[in-house]
């Protein structure tokens, strides 16, 4: 057990209607979740993950300013697989945790808040909470609007947006088009239709706010 008093983020989610997926679809889903978790670990070597029963996933995030970006990547990465795929995700930022080698056995406020949030999700598919009341209140409505935007995205729009979020440095439209082997005009049109400029702006605001958090 490794106690930590610094704030961490915990992302927890499950796949919607996973029992309706074919075995081939389920394999694609598992492969996508594992690839996202590998990518998240590149952001911080201490980030850790779990997959339970194949359709529930969890990430412990130490670079907390990236928690929203990681959450969006989970959501659109899964949706990009096709119309049959979506997920519900709750993520939380809080101080004080007891981290164990197994993510599922770790404890702390962020684990409680994210788990409680996921259990409380009914019609919505995205929720943010924090032991920092001001932070939670600031992003409450913004995350609800984000949820609505992400829910309305097509698989193709998610596929086009995904590299923009996963790039460690800013990706130009022409670079995106080359990466996806599509026309630059097509890439630009898809990004605008997906609401990428506002989603990117929200993520930048989240990074700024979280980076300025003060914990005793």
BELPE-V940575 format. One record per residue. N is the residue number from 0. SS is DSSP state (@ for helix, = for strand, . for the rest). OMEGA is omega in radians with two decimals (none if undefined). D_FIRST is the distance of its C-alpha to the first C-alpha in Angstrom with 1 decimal. Layout:
N/SS/OMEGA/D_FIRST, N/SS/OMEGA/D_FIRST
This chain:
0/./-3.13/0.0, 1/=/3.14/3.8, 2/=/3.08/6.4, 3/=/-3.13/9.7, 4/./3.08/13.1, 5/./3.11/15.1, 6/./3.02/16.6, 7/=/3.02/15.5, 8/=/3.05/17.6, 9/=/3.10/17.0, 10/=/3.12/19.9, 11/=/-3.11/20.6, 12/=/3.01/23.9, 13/=/-3.08/26.1, 14/=/-3.12/29.4, 15/./3.08/32.6, 16/./-3.10/34.8, 17/@/-3.13/32.9, 18/@/3.14/34.8, 19/@/-3.12/38.0, 20/./3.03/37.0, 21/./-3.13/38.6, 22/@/3.11/36.7, 23/@/3.10/37.7, 24/@/-3.13/36.5, 25/@/3.10/33.2, 26/@/3.10/32.7, 27/@/3.12/33.6, 28/@/3.14/31.1, 29/@/3.14/28.2, 30/@/-3.13/29.4, 31/@/-3.14/29.6, 32/@/3.14/26.1, 33/@/-3.14/24.6, 34/@/3.09/26.8, 35/@/-3.14/25.7, 36/@/3.07/22.0, 37/@/3.12/23.0, 38/@/3.12/25.0, 39/@/3.14/22.2, 40/@/3.10/20.0, 41/@/3.12/23.0, 42/@/3.13/22.7, 43/./-3.04/19.4, 44/./-3.12/17.6, 45/./3.11/14.1, 46/./-3.06/15.4, 47/=/-2.99/14.1, 48/=/3.00/16.0, 49/=/2.99/16.9, 50/=/-3.12/20.3, 51/=/3.11/20.9, 52/./3.07/24.3, 53/./-3.08/25.6, 54/./3.06/26.5, 55/=/-3.09/23.3, 56/=/-3.11/21.2, 57/=/3.07/18.2, 58/=/3.00/17.1, 59/=/-2.98/14.5, 60/=/3.12/16.7, 61/./3.03/16.2, 62/./-2.92/20.0, 63/@/3.13/20.6, 64/@/3.13/24.3, 65/@/-3.05/24.6, 66/@/-3.14/23.1, 67/@/-3.14/26.6, 68/@/3.12/27.9, 69/@/3.14/25.1, 70/@/3.13/25.9, 71/@/3.12/29.6, 72/@/3.05/29.2, 73/@/-3.03/27.4, 74/@/-3.08/30.3, 75/@/3.08/33.2, 76/@/3.10/31.9, 77/@/-3.14/31.9, 78/@/-3.12/35.2, 79/./-3.13/36.8, 80/./3.12/36.8, 81/./-3.04/39.6, 82/./-3.09/41.0, 83/./-2.99/39.1, 84/./2.95/35.6, 85/./-3.12/33.7, 86/=/2.99/30.4, 87/=/-3.08/29.0, 88/=/3.02/26.2, 89/=/3.09/24.4, 90/=/-3.03/22.3, 91/=/3.04/20.8, 92/=/3.14/19.8, 93/=/3.09/17.9, 94/./3.06/15.9, 95/./3.10/12.8, 96/=/3.03/9.8, 97/=/-3.05/6.2, 98/=/3.09/5.6, 99/./-3.14/4.7, 100/./3.07/7.4, 101/./-3.13/9.7, 102/@/-3.09/11.0, 103/@/3.14/12.6, 104/@/3.13/9.7, 105/./-3.08/8.2, 106/=/3.10/9.8, 107/=/-3.06/11.9, 108/@/-3.12/15.6, 109/@/3.10/16.2, 110/@/-3.13/15.1, 111/@/-3.10/17.3, 112/@/-3.12/20.2, 113/@/3.12/20.3, 114/@/3.11/20.2, 115/@/3.13/22.8, 116/@/3.14/24.9, 117/@/3.13/25.1, 118/@/-3.11/26.1, 119/@/-3.14/28.7, 120/./3.11/30.3, 121/./-3.13/33.7, 122/./3.12/36.3, 123/./-3.13/34.3, 124/./-3.10/32.0, 125/=/-3.11/29.9, 126/=/3.07/28.2, 127/=/3.08/26.3, 128/=/-3.11/24.6, 129/=/3.01/22.9, 130/./3.01/22.1, 131/./-3.01/24.7, 132/@/-3.12/27.8, 133/@/3.13/30.2, 134/@/3.14/28.4, 135/@/-3.13/28.2, 136/@/-3.11/31.8, 137/@/-3.04/33.0, 138/@/-3.08/31.8, 139/@/-3.10/32.4, 140/@/-3.14/35.9, 141/@/3.13/35.4, 142/@/3.09/32.8, 143/@/3.07/35.2, 144/@/3.10/37.9, 145/@/3.13/35.7, 146/@/3.13/34.8, 147/@/-3.14/38.6, 148/@/-3.12/39.3, 149/@/3.14/36.7, 150/@/-3.08/37.9, 151/./-3.13/41.4, 152/./3.01/40.7, 153/./3.11/42.2, 154/@/-3.13/40.4, 155/@/3.11/42.6, 156/@/3.10/41.7, 157/@/-3.14/38.0, 158/@/-3.13/38.6, 159/@/-3.10/40.5, 160/@/-3.03/38.0, 161/@/3.14/34.9, 162/@/3.12/35.7, 163/@/-3.13/36.4, 164/@/-3.07/32.8, 165/@/3.13/31.2, 166/./3.13/33.3, 167/./3.05/31.6, 168/./-3.11/34.9, 169/./-3.13/37.7, 170/./3.12/39.6, 171/./3.13/43.3, 172/@/-3.13/45.2, 173/@/3.10/47.1, 174/@/3.10/43.9, 175/@/-3.13/42.4, 176/@/3.14/45.7, 177/@/-3.13/45.8, 178/@/-3.09/42.2, 179/@/-3.11/43.1, 180/./3.09/46.7, 181/./3.13/48.4, 182/./3.12/51.0, 183/@/3.13/49.9, 184/@/3.13/51.8, 185/@/3.12/49.9, 186/@/-3.13/46.6, 187/@/-3.13/47.7, 188/@/-3.13/49.1, 189/@/3.14/46.0, 190/@/3.13/43.7, 191/@/-3.14/46.1, 192/@/-3.11/46.3, 193/@/-3.10/42.5, 194/./-3.08/42.2, 195/@/-3.11/40.2, 196/@/-3.13/41.6, 197/@/3.10/40.2, 198/@/3.11/36.9, 199/@/3.12/36.5, 200/@/3.11/37.6, 201/@/3.13/35.1, 202/@/3.12/32.2, 203/@/3.12/33.5, 204/@/3.11/33.6, 205/@/3.12/30.0, 206/@/-3.12/29.0, 207/@/-3.10/31.1, 208/@/-3.09/29.9, 209/@/3.11/26.2, 210/@/-3.13/26.6, 211/./3.14/28.3, 212/./3.09/25.6, 213/./3.08/25.1, 214/./3.10/21.9, 215/./none/21.8
